[in-house]
Amino acid sequence: MKRLIAAAAIAVGFAGAAFADPAIGTWKTQVDDGNYAYVKMSKCGAALCGTIARTFNSSGEFKSANIGKQLVWDMQSQGGGSYKNGKIWQPSTGKVYKSKMSLSGNALKVSGCVGPICKKQTWSRVN
């Protein structure tokens, strides 16, 4: 009986890992206004959200007031590495944009749009 329970627990653990969202992890943004960040992407309900975990400038890592703030939220997986219906905050301007993302290997293409005008970045996976 103990073996059966242990086997079931291991199977559930592997199933959870198999269904983990591939965009979950830490991503390095491109430089924006002289700074870049490590963004930790994680599940938030049925959506995906990203929080600023570390910040850097030309001198190296620094403690920005933005650490811990949400940068991405409400991102909905569409399958196949595609995400949409999210929001993204641009710290350098304080503006929030409609956002979508596309995952390909260790590259996450992120865009924030106002109407037909979009800003785009490609983030690289840190872990």
Number of C-alpha atoms within 10 A of each C-alpha: 6 7 8 9 10 11 12 12 12 12 12 12 11 12 11 11 11 10 8 12 17 17 26 16 15 22 24 21 21 16 14 13 10 10 19 19 24 23 27 23 23 18 16 12 8 10 17 20 24 25 20 23 19 19 20 16 15 10 7 9 13 13 10 15 8 15 17 14 14 18 20 25 22 21 24 17 21 11 10 10 15 17 21 18 15 21 20 23 18 13 14 10 8 7 9 16 18 20 24 22 22 20 17 12 11 15 15 21 17 21 21 21 16 11 8 5 8 13 11 14 15 18 21 17 18 12 10
